[in-house]
Amino acid sequence: MDAIQIEFLEEYKYVDAICRDMLGAEKGVTAYIDHLDETPMTVRYWITEWNNEYRQLKHIRWLRNQISHSTGYVECTQYDFDWLKDFHNRLLTQQDLLAKARRVVQESQIQNQQQQAKTISAAAPKYGVNVLGSQSKPRKSWILIAVIAALAIIIGLLIWIANGGAK
C-alpha cells in the first residue's frame, strides 16, 4: 500500500464516522448513499451538482472497498483523495447533498404553507365587504325601482285627488 492509499483510507474513516453519527447508522458512507437513493427526483432536480457528487461518492466507496479487500494494486489518485477531503469539509459545513436536499424540502414546505395562507386569506370574508357579492346588487336595483314606482303612483293619486278626483 502506498502513501496516498493510506491517507485516503484514513480520510475515509473520518468521513464514514461523520456519516454514521449524522445518520445513526452502522455503515456510514453506505447509509449516506442509501439516503441519496431515497431522495425524490423532484428534490434532486433542484441541486445542480447532484449527479456528479453522487457518482463520485459511489466511486470513492468502491475505491475504498477495492483498497481494503483487494490483493492486487488499486490505483488511488490525488484527485480521489482531494475530492474525499472536500466532501469531508462539505459534510462539516452542511454543504453536502443531503443537507442541500433537506433545505430544498424545507423551502418547498414553507412555500406551500405561504400559498395555503394566501388561499385561506383570499377566501375569508372581509369586514365591510358584501359576502354574497354580485347577488345583492340586482336586489338593490329592484328595490330602488319598486320604491320609485310606488312614489310615482302615490304622486299620481295625489294629483288626481287635487284635481277633483272622479266627479
Backbone as JSON Lines, residues from 0, in Angstrom:
{"i":0,"aa":"M","n":[0.85,-1.17,0.0],"ca":[0.0,0.0,0.0],"c":[0.9,1.24,0.0]}
{"i":1,"aa":"D","n":[0.59,2.17,-0.89],"ca":[1.42,3.38,-0.95],"c":[0.83,4.48,-0.05]}
{"i":2,"aa":"A","n":[1.56,5.6,0.06],"ca":[1.21,6.67,0.99],"c":[-0.16,7.28,0.68]}
{"i":3,"aa":"I","n":[-0.48,7.48,-0.57],"ca":[-1.76,8.1,-0.93],"c":[-2.92,7.19,-0.54]}
{"i":4,"aa":"Q","n":[-2.73,5.89,-0.69],"ca":[-3.79,4.95,-0.29],"c":[-4.01,4.98,1.22]}
{"i":5,"aa":"I","n":[-2.91,5.07,1.97],"ca":[-3.02,5.12,3.44],"c":[-3.74,6.4,3.87]}
{"i":6,"aa":"E","n":[-3.36,7.54,3.28],"ca":[-4.02,8.81,3.59],"c":[-5.5,8.76,3.2]}
{"i":7,"aa":"F","n":[-5.75,8.17,2.05],"ca":[-7.13,8.03,1.56],"c":[-7.96,7.23,2.56]}
{"i":8,"aa":"L","n":[-7.44,6.08,3.01],"ca":[-8.19,5.24,3.95],"c":[-8.41,5.96,5.29]}
{"i":9,"aa":"E","n":[-7.44,6.71,5.75],"ca":[-7.6,7.47,7.0],"c":[-8.7,8.52,6.84]}
{"i":10,"aa":"E","n":[-8.67,9.23,5.74],"ca":[-9.69,10.25,5.49],"c":[-11.07,9.6,5.36]}
{"i":11,"aa":"Y","n":[-11.12,8.45,4.7],"ca":[-12.38,7.73,4.54],"c":[-12.96,7.35,5.91]}
{"i":12,"aa":"K","n":[-12.11,6.95,6.85],"ca":[-12.57,6.59,8.19],"c":[-13.27,7.78,8.85]}
{"i":13,"aa":"Y","n":[-12.69,8.98,8.71],"ca":[-13.31,10.18,9.29],"c":[-14.67,10.45,8.66]}
{"i":14,"aa":"V","n":[-14.72,10.38,7.34],"ca":[-15.97,10.64,6.63],"c":[-17.01,9.59,7.01]}
{"i":15,"aa":"D","n":[-16.61,8.34,7.09],"ca":[-17.53,7.27,7.44],"c":[-18.07,7.49,8.85]}
{"i":16,"aa":"A","n":[-17.21,7.91,9.78],"ca":[-17.65,8.17,11.15],"c":[-18.65,9.32,11.21]}
{"i":17,"aa":"I","n":[-18.4,10.37,10.45],"ca":[-19.34,11.5,10.41],"c":[-20.69,11.04,9.89]}
{"i":18,"aa":"C","n":[-20.68,10.27,8.81],"ca":[-21.94,9.77,8.23],"c":[-22.67,8.85,9.21]}
{"i":19,"aa":"R","n":[-21.93,7.99,9.92],"ca":[-22.56,7.11,10.91],"c":[-23.24,7.94,11.99]}
{"i":20,"aa":"D","n":[-22.52,8.94,12.51],"ca":[-23.09,9.79,13.56],"c":[-24.28,10.6,13.06]}
{"i":21,"aa":"M","n":[-24.13,11.15,11.88],"ca":[-25.17,12.01,11.31],"c":[-26.45,11.22,11.04]}
{"i":22,"aa":"L","n":[-26.31,9.99,10.58],"ca":[-27.48,9.21,10.17],"c":[-27.89,8.17,11.2]}
{"i":23,"aa":"G","n":[-27.1,8.0,12.24],"ca":[-27.4,6.98,13.24],"c":[-27.4,5.59,12.64]}
{"i":24,"aa":"A","n":[-26.41,5.34,11.78],"ca":[-26.37,4.08,11.05],"c":[-25.07,3.34,11.36]}
{"i":25,"aa":"E","n":[-25.07,2.07,11.05],"ca":[-23.89,1.23,11.27],"c":[-22.84,1.43,10.18]}
{"i":26,"aa":"K","n":[-23.3,1.58,8.95],"ca":[-22.4,1.79,7.81],"c":[-22.57,3.2,7.31]}
{"i":27,"aa":"G","n":[-21.63,4.07,7.61],"ca":[-21.75,5.49,7.37],"c":[-21.94,5.91,5.93]}
{"i":28,"aa":"V","n":[-20.91,5.74,5.1],"ca":[-20.99,6.2,3.71],"c":[-22.06,5.43,2.95]}
{"i":29,"aa":"T","n":[-22.17,4.15,3.23],"ca":[-23.2,3.35,2.56],"c":[-24.59,3.85,2.94]}
{"i":30,"aa":"A","n":[-24.81,4.17,4.2],"ca":[-26.1,4.71,4.64],"c":[-26.36,6.06,3.99]}
{"i":31,"aa":"Y","n":[-25.31,6.86,3.85],"ca":[-25.43,8.17,3.2],"c":[-25.89,7.97,1.75]}
{"i":32,"aa":"I","n":[-25.25,7.05,1.06],"ca":[-25.63,6.77,-0.34],"c":[-27.06,6.23,-0.4]}
{"i":33,"aa":"D","n":[-27.43,5.39,0.56],"ca":[-28.81,4.88,0.6],"c":[-29.81,6.02,0.75]}
{"i":34,"aa":"H","n":[-29.48,7.0,1.58],"ca":[-30.36,8.17,1.74],"c":[-30.43,8.97,0.44]}
{"i":35,"aa":"L","n":[-29.3,9.06,-0.25],"ca":[-29.31,9.75,-1.55],"c":[-30.23,9.02,-2.52]}
{"i":36,"aa":"D","n":[-30.17,7.68,-2.51],"ca":[-31.02,6.88,-3.39],"c":[-32.5,7.09,-3.09]}
{"i":37,"aa":"E","n":[-32.83,7.34,-1.82],"ca":[-34.22,7.5,-1.41],"c":[-34.74,8.92,-1.65]}
{"i":38,"aa":"T","n":[-33.86,9.83,-1.99],"ca":[-34.27,11.22,-2.21],"c":[-35.1,11.32,-3.49]}
{"i":39,"aa":"P","n":[-36.28,11.92,-3.42],"ca":[-37.14,12.02,-4.6],"c":[-36.47,12.8,-5.74]}
{"i":40,"aa":"M","n":[-36.81,12.43,-6.96],"ca":[-36.25,13.1,-8.14],"c":[-36.61,14.58,-8.15]}
{"i":41,"aa":"T","n":[-37.76,14.93,-7.63],"ca":[-38.17,16.33,-7.62],"c":[-37.24,17.18,-6.75]}
{"i":42,"aa":"V","n":[-36.64,16.57,-5.74],"ca":[-35.69,17.28,-4.88],"c":[-34.32,17.31,-5.57]}
{"i":43,"aa":"R","n":[-33.92,16.18,-6.12],"ca":[-32.62,16.1,-6.81],"c":[-32.51,17.12,-7.93]}
{"i":44,"aa":"Y","n":[-33.61,17.37,-8.59],"ca":[-33.64,18.28,-9.73],"c":[-33.11,19.67,-9.37]}
{"i":45,"aa":"W","n":[-33.39,20.13,-8.16],"ca":[-33.02,21.48,-7.74],"c":[-31.57,21.6,-7.28]}
{"i":46,"aa":"I","n":[-30.85,20.49,-7.23],"ca":[-29.45,20.51,-6.8],"c":[-28.59,20.18,-8.01]}
{"i":47,"aa":"T","n":[-27.98,21.2,-8.59],"ca":[-27.3,21.07,-9.89],"c":[-26.16,20.07,-9.87]}
{"i":48,"aa":"E","n":[-25.44,19.97,-8.77],"ca":[-24.28,19.07,-8.73],"c":[-24.63,17.65,-8.28]}
{"i":49,"aa":"W","n":[-25.9,17.35,-8.18],"ca":[-26.33,16.06,-7.62],"c":[-25.67,14.88,-8.33]}
{"i":50,"aa":"N","n":[-25.81,14.78,-9.63],"ca":[-25.34,13.6,-10.35],"c":[-23.83,13.4,-10.22]}
{"i":51,"aa":"N","n":[-23.07,14.47,-10.38],"ca":[-21.61,14.34,-10.29],"c":[-21.17,13.93,-8.89]}
{"i":52,"aa":"E","n":[-21.73,14.57,-7.89],"ca":[-21.37,14.23,-6.5],"c":[-21.76,12.8,-6.16]}
{"i":53,"aa":"Y","n":[-22.94,12.42,-6.58],"ca":[-23.44,11.07,-6.3],"c":[-22.52,10.02,-6.92]}
{"i":54,"aa":"R","n":[-22.2,10.2,-8.21],"ca":[-21.32,9.24,-8.89],"c":[-19.93,9.19,-8.25]}
{"i":55,"aa":"Q","n":[-19.41,10.36,-7.91],"ca":[-18.07,10.41,-7.33],"c":[-18.06,9.75,-5.95]}
{"i":56,"aa":"L","n":[-19.09,9.96,-5.16],"ca":[-19.16,9.33,-3.84],"c":[-19.23,7.81,-3.97]}
{"i":57,"aa":"K","n":[-20.0,7.32,-4.93],"ca":[-20.06,5.88,-5.15],"c":[-18.7,5.35,-5.61]}
{"i":58,"aa":"H","n":[-17.99,6.12,-6.44],"ca":[-16.66,5.72,-6.88],"c":[-15.7,5.67,-5.68]}
{"i":59,"aa":"I","n":[-15.8,6.65,-4.8],"ca":[-14.93,6.7,-3.61],"c":[-15.19,5.49,-2.72]}
{"i":60,"aa":"R","n":[-16.45,5.14,-2.53],"ca":[-16.76,3.95,-1.72],"c":[-16.22,2.69,-2.38]}
{"i":61,"aa":"W","n":[-16.39,2.58,-3.7],"ca":[-15.87,1.43,-4.45],"c":[-14.35,1.37,-4.31]}
{"i":62,"aa":"L","n":[-13.7,2.52,-4.44],"ca":[-12.24,2.58,-4.33],"c":[-11.78,2.15,-2.94]}
{"i":63,"aa":"R","n":[-12.46,2.61,-1.93],"ca":[-12.13,2.2,-0.55],"c":[-12.27,0.69,-0.39]}
{"i":64,"aa":"N","n":[-13.34,0.12,-0.91],"ca":[-13.54,-1.33,-0.82],"c":[-12.46,-2.08,-1.58]}
{"i":65,"aa":"Q","n":[-12.07,-1.57,-2.74],"ca":[-11.01,-2.22,-3.53],"c":[-9.68,-2.18,-2.78]}
{"i":66,"aa":"I","n":[-9.33,-1.06,-2.21],"ca":[-8.07,-0.95,-1.47],"c":[-8.09,-1.86,-0.24]}
{"i":67,"aa":"S","n":[-9.22,-1.9,0.47],"ca":[-9.31,-2.69,1.7],"c":[-9.36,-4.19,1.46]}
{"i":68,"aa":"H","n":[-10.0,-4.61,0.37],"ca":[-10.26,-6.04,0.2],"c":[-9.52,-6.69,-0.96]}
{"i":69,"aa":"S","n":[-8.9,-5.91,-1.81],"ca":[-8.22,-6.48,-2.97],"c":[-6.8,-6.91,-2.59]}
{"i":70,"aa":"T","n":[-6.35,-7.94,-3.26],"ca":[-4.98,-8.41,-3.03],"c":[-4.01,-7.77,-4.02]}
{"i":71,"aa":"G","n":[-4.55,-7.22,-5.09],"ca":[-3.72,-6.58,-6.1],"c":[-3.61,-5.08,-5.85]}
{"i":72,"aa":"Y","n":[-2.87,-4.41,-6.73],"ca":[-2.69,-2.97,-6.61],"c":[-3.93,-2.25,-7.14]}
{"i":73,"aa":"V","n":[-4.4,-1.28,-6.39],"ca":[-5.53,-0.45,-6.79],"c":[-5.03,0.98,-6.85]}
{"i":74,"aa":"E","n":[-5.25,1.63,-7.99],"ca":[-4.76,2.99,-8.15],"c":[-5.71,3.98,-7.49]}
{"i":75,"aa":"C","n":[-5.14,4.74,-6.57],"ca":[-5.86,5.81,-5.89],"c":[-5.13,7.09,-6.26]}
{"i":76,"aa":"T","n":[-5.83,8.02,-6.88],"ca":[-5.18,9.24,-7.36],"c":[-5.26,10.36,-6.33]}
{"i":77,"aa":"Q","n":[-4.47,11.36,-6.54],"ca":[-4.51,12.55,-5.69],"c":[-5.89,13.22,-5.8]}
{"i":78,"aa":"Y","n":[-6.46,13.17,-7.0],"ca":[-7.8,13.73,-7.2],"c":[-8.81,13.04,-6.29]}
{"i":79,"aa":"D","n":[-8.75,11.7,-6.2],"ca":[-9.68,10.95,-5.33],"c":[-9.53,11.39,-3.88]}
{"i":80,"aa":"F","n":[-8.29,11.51,-3.43],"ca":[-8.03,11.93,-2.06],"c":[-8.53,13.37,-1.82]}
{"i":81,"aa":"D","n":[-8.23,14.27,-2.75],"ca":[-8.66,15.67,-2.61],"c":[-10.18,15.78,-2.61]}
{"i":82,"aa":"W","n":[-10.83,15.01,-3.48],"ca":[-12.29,15.04,-3.53],"c":[-12.87,14.57,-2.19]}
{"i":83,"aa":"L","n":[-12.28,13.52,-1.62],"ca":[-12.76,12.99,-0.35],"c":[-12.58,14.02,0.77]}
{"i":84,"aa":"K","n":[-11.47,14.73,0.77],"ca":[-11.24,15.79,1.77],"c":[-12.27,16.91,1.59]}
{"i":85,"aa":"D","n":[-12.52,17.28,0.34],"ca":[-13.53,18.31,0.08],"c":[-14.92,17.86,0.53]}
{"i":86,"aa":"F","n":[-15.24,16.6,0.29],"ca":[-16.53,16.06,0.72],"c":[-16.61,16.1,2.25]}
{"i":87,"aa":"H","n":[-15.53,15.76,2.91],"ca":[-15.46,15.82,4.36],"c":[-15.8,17.24,4.84]}
{"i":88,"aa":"N","n":[-15.19,18.23,4.21],"ca":[-15.47,19.63,4.56],"c":[-16.91,20.02,4.27]}
{"i":89,"aa":"R","n":[-17.46,19.53,3.18],"ca":[-18.86,19.83,2.85],"c":[-19.79,19.22,3.9]}
{"i":90,"aa":"L","n":[-19.45,18.04,4.4],"ca":[-20.25,17.44,5.47],"c":[-20.22,18.32,6.72]}
{"i":91,"aa":"L","n":[-19.03,18.79,7.07],"ca":[-18.88,19.6,8.28],"c":[-19.56,20.96,8.18]}
{"i":92,"aa":"T","n":[-19.63,21.5,6.98],"ca":[-20.25,22.82,6.79],"c":[-21.69,22.73,6.27]}
{"i":93,"aa":"Q","n":[-22.23,21.54,6.23],"ca":[-23.59,21.27,5.76],"c":[-23.82,21.78,4.35]}
{"i":94,"aa":"Q","n":[-22.84,21.55,3.49],"ca":[-22.94,21.87,2.07],"c":[-22.99,20.6,1.23]}
{"i":95,"aa":"D","n":[-23.19,19.47,1.88],"ca":[-23.27,18.19,1.19],"c":[-24.66,18.0,0.58]}
{"i":96,"aa":"L","n":[-24.81,16.94,-0.2],"ca":[-26.06,16.72,-0.92],"c":[-27.28,16.54,0.0]}
{"i":97,"aa":"L","n":[-27.13,15.77,1.06],"ca":[-28.28,15.55,1.94],"c":[-28.7,16.84,2.65]}
{"i":98,"aa":"A","n":[-27.74,17.66,3.04],"ca":[-28.07,18.94,3.68],"c":[-28.79,19.85,2.68]}
{"i":99,"aa":"K","n":[-28.32,19.86,1.45],"ca":[-28.96,20.68,0.41],"c":[-30.36,20.15,0.13]}
{"i":100,"aa":"A","n":[-30.52,18.84,0.09],"ca":[-31.84,18.25,-0.15],"c":[-32.8,18.62,0.98]}
{"i":101,"aa":"R","n":[-32.31,18.6,2.2],"ca":[-33.13,18.97,3.35],"c":[-33.6,20.42,3.21]}
{"i":102,"aa":"R","n":[-32.71,21.31,2.78],"ca":[-33.09,22.72,2.61],"c":[-34.11,22.89,1.49]}
{"i":103,"aa":"V","n":[-33.95,22.12,0.4],"ca":[-34.92,22.2,-0.7],"c":[-36.31,21.79,-0.2]}
{"i":104,"aa":"V","n":[-36.37,20.72,0.59],"ca":[-37.66,20.25,1.12],"c":[-38.24,21.29,2.06]}
{"i":105,"aa":"Q","n":[-37.42,21.87,2.94],"ca":[-37.9,22.88,3.88],"c":[-38.43,24.11,3.14]}
{"i":106,"aa":"E","n":[-37.7,24.57,2.13],"ca":[-38.14,25.72,1.35],"c":[-39.46,25.43,0.65]}
{"i":107,"aa":"S","n":[-39.6,24.21,0.15],"ca":[-40.84,23.82,-0.52],"c":[-42.0,23.82,0.47]}
{"i":108,"aa":"Q","n":[-41.77,23.31,1.67],"ca":[-42.82,23.29,2.69],"c":[-43.21,24.7,3.09]}
{"i":109,"aa":"I","n":[-42.23,25.59,3.22],"ca":[-42.52,26.99,3.57],"c":[-43.35,27.64,2.47]}
{"i":110,"aa":"Q","n":[-42.97,27.4,1.22],"ca":[-43.73,27.98,0.11],"c":[-45.15,27.44,0.08]}
{"i":111,"aa":"N","n":[-45.31,26.14,0.36],"ca":[-46.66,25.55,0.39],"c":[-47.5,26.18,1.5]}
{"i":112,"aa":"Q","n":[-46.89,26.39,2.67],"ca":[-47.62,27.0,3.79],"c":[-48.02,28.43,3.46]}
{"i":113,"aa":"Q","n":[-47.09,29.17,2.82],"ca":[-47.4,30.54,2.44],"c":[-48.53,30.57,1.41]}
{"i":114,"aa":"Q","n":[-48.5,29.66,0.46],"ca":[-49.54,29.6,-0.56],"c":[-50.89,29.25,0.07]}
{"i":115,"aa":"Q","n":[-50.88,28.31,1.01],"ca":[-52.12,27.95,1.69],"c":[-52.65,29.14,2.49]}
{"i":116,"aa":"A","n":[-51.77,29.88,3.14],"ca":[-52.19,31.05,3.91],"c":[-52.8,32.1,2.99]}
{"i":117,"aa":"K","n":[-52.22,32.3,1.81],"ca":[-52.77,33.25,0.84],"c":[-54.15,32.8,0.38]}
{"i":118,"aa":"T","n":[-54.29,31.5,0.12],"ca":[-55.56,30.96,-0.35],"c":[-56.63,31.12,0.73]}
{"i":119,"aa":"I","n":[-56.29,30.81,1.96],"ca":[-57.24,30.94,3.06],"c":[-57.6,32.41,3.25]}
{"i":120,"aa":"S","n":[-56.6,33.27,3.2],"ca":[-56.83,34.7,3.38],"c":[-57.73,35.25,2.27]}
{"i":121,"aa":"A","n":[-57.52,34.82,1.06],"ca":[-58.33,35.3,-0.07],"c":[-59.76,34.79,0.03]}
{"i":122,"aa":"A","n":[-59.95,33.6,0.6],"ca":[-61.29,33.01,0.69],"c":[-62.07,33.53,1.89]}
{"i":123,"aa":"A","n":[-61.39,34.08,2.89],"ca":[-62.06,34.53,4.11],"c":[-62.82,35.82,3.83]}
{"i":124,"aa":"P","n":[-64.05,35.95,4.38],"ca":[-64.81,37.18,4.19],"c":[-64.13,38.34,4.91]}
{"i":125,"aa":"K","n":[-64.22,39.51,4.33],"ca":[-63.58,40.69,4.89],"c":[-64.66,41.58,5.5]}
{"i":126,"aa":"Y","n":[-64.33,42.27,6.56],"ca":[-65.26,43.16,7.24],"c":[-65.67,44.29,6.29]}
{"i":127,"aa":"G","n":[-66.96,44.55,6.18],"ca":[-67.46,45.63,5.34],"c":[-67.59,45.25,3.88]}
{"i":128,"aa":"V","n":[-67.31,44.03,3.53],"ca":[-67.41,43.6,2.14],"c":[-68.62,42.68,2.04]}
{"i":129,"aa":"N","n":[-69.39,42.84,0.99],"ca":[-70.57,42.01,0.77],"c":[-70.16,40.58,0.51]}
{"i":130,"aa":"V","n":[-70.52,39.68,1.39],"ca":[-70.16,38.28,1.26],"c":[-70.86,37.64,0.07]}
{"i":131,"aa":"L","n":[-72.07,38.09,-0.23],"ca":[-72.82,37.5,-1.31],"c":[-72.37,38.01,-2.67]}
{"i":132,"aa":"G","n":[-71.57,39.04,-2.68],"ca":[-71.01,39.55,-3.92],"c":[-72.06,40.21,-4.79]}
{"i":133,"aa":"S","n":[-72.11,39.83,-6.05],"ca":[-72.96,40.5,-7.04],"c":[-74.43,40.19,-6.86]}
{"i":134,"aa":"Q","n":[-74.79,39.21,-6.04],"ca":[-76.2,38.88,-5.88],"c":[-76.99,40.01,-5.23]}
{"i":135,"aa":"S","n":[-76.37,40.81,-4.37],"ca":[-77.11,41.85,-3.68],"c":[-77.29,43.09,-4.56]}
{"i":136,"aa":"K","n":[-76.47,43.31,-5.53],"ca":[-76.61,44.48,-6.4],"c":[-77.92,44.43,-7.19]}
{"i":137,"aa":"P","n":[-78.27,43.34,-7.84],"ca":[-79.57,43.3,-8.52],"c":[-80.72,43.47,-7.54]}
{"i":138,"aa":"R","n":[-80.61,42.95,-6.34],"ca":[-81.67,43.09,-5.35],"c":[-81.85,44.56,-5.0]}
{"i":139,"aa":"K","n":[-80.78,45.28,-4.81],"ca":[-80.86,46.71,-4.5],"c":[-81.49,47.47,-5.67]}
{"i":140,"aa":"S","n":[-81.15,47.09,-6.88],"ca":[-81.71,47.76,-8.06],"c":[-83.22,47.55,-8.11]}
{"i":141,"aa":"W","n":[-83.69,46.36,-7.85],"ca":[-85.13,46.1,-7.9],"c":[-85.86,46.83,-6.78]}
{"i":142,"aa":"I","n":[-85.25,46.92,-5.64],"ca":[-85.87,47.65,-4.53],"c":[-85.99,49.12,-4.89]}
{"i":143,"aa":"L","n":[-84.95,49.67,-5.48],"ca":[-84.97,51.08,-5.88],"c":[-86.06,51.33,-6.93]}
{"i":144,"aa":"I","n":[-86.18,50.44,-7.9],"ca":[-87.21,50.58,-8.93],"c":[-88.6,50.49,-8.3]}
{"i":145,"aa":"A","n":[-88.8,49.59,-7.36],"ca":[-90.1,49.43,-6.7],"c":[-90.45,50.67,-5.9]}
{"i":146,"aa":"V","n":[-89.47,51.26,-5.2],"ca":[-89.72,52.47,-4.41],"c":[-90.1,53.63,-5.33]}
{"i":147,"aa":"I","n":[-89.38,53.8,-6.44],"ca":[-89.69,54.87,-7.39],"c":[-91.08,54.68,-7.99]}
{"i":148,"aa":"A","n":[-91.44,53.45,-8.32],"ca":[-92.76,53.17,-8.88],"c":[-93.85,53.49,-7.86]}
{"i":149,"aa":"A","n":[-93.63,53.12,-6.6],"ca":[-94.62,53.37,-5.55],"c":[-94.8,54.88,-5.36]}
{"i":150,"aa":"L","n":[-93.66,55.62,-5.36],"ca":[-93.76,57.08,-5.23],"c":[-94.5,57.69,-6.42]}
{"i":151,"aa":"A","n":[-94.25,57.2,-7.6],"ca":[-94.94,57.71,-8.79],"c":[-96.44,57.47,-8.68]}
{"i":152,"aa":"I","n":[-96.83,56.32,-8.2],"ca":[-98.27,56.02,-8.04],"c":[-98.88,56.94,-6.99]}
{"i":153,"aa":"I","n":[-98.19,57.14,-5.87],"ca":[-98.71,58.0,-4.8],"c":[-98.84,59.43,-5.32]}
{"i":154,"aa":"I","n":[-97.82,59.92,-6.0],"ca":[-97.87,61.29,-6.55],"c":[-99.01,61.41,-7.57]}
{"i":155,"aa":"G","n":[-99.14,60.41,-8.39],"ca":[-100.24,60.41,-9.38],"c":[-101.61,60.46,-8.7]}
{"i":156,"aa":"L","n":[-101.79,59.68,-7.64],"ca":[-103.04,59.67,-6.9],"c":[-103.3,61.03,-6.25]}
{"i":157,"aa":"L","n":[-102.27,61.64,-5.67],"ca":[-102.42,62.95,-5.04],"c":[-102.82,64.0,-6.07]}
{"i":158,"aa":"I","n":[-102.21,63.97,-7.23],"ca":[-102.56,64.92,-8.29],"c":[-104.0,64.67,-8.74]}
{"i":159,"aa":"W","n":[-104.38,63.46,-8.87],"ca":[-105.74,63.12,-9.31],"c":[-106.76,63.61,-8.29]}
{"i":160,"aa":"I","n":[-106.44,63.41,-6.99],"ca":[-107.35,63.85,-5.94],"c":[-107.42,65.38,-5.92]}
{"i":161,"aa":"A","n":[-106.27,66.05,-6.1],"ca":[-106.22,67.5,-6.06],"c":[-107.02,68.09,-7.22]}
{"i":162,"aa":"N","n":[-107.14,67.44,-8.31],"ca":[-107.9,67.93,-9.48],"c":[-109.38,67.58,-9.36]}
{"i":163,"aa":"G","n":[-109.77,67.04,-8.31],"ca":[-111.19,66.8,-8.12],"c":[-111.56,65.34,-8.18]}
{"i":164,"aa":"G","n":[-110.64,64.52,-8.48],"ca":[-110.92,63.11,-8.49],"c":[-111.91,62.71,-9.54]}
{"i":165,"aa":"A","n":[-112.77,61.77,-9.25],"ca":[-113.73,61.27,-10.21],"c":[-115.06,61.95,-9.94]}
{"i":166,"aa":"K","n":[-115.41,63.09,-10.58],"ca":[-116.63,63.84,-10.34],"c":[-117.75,63.24,-11.0]}
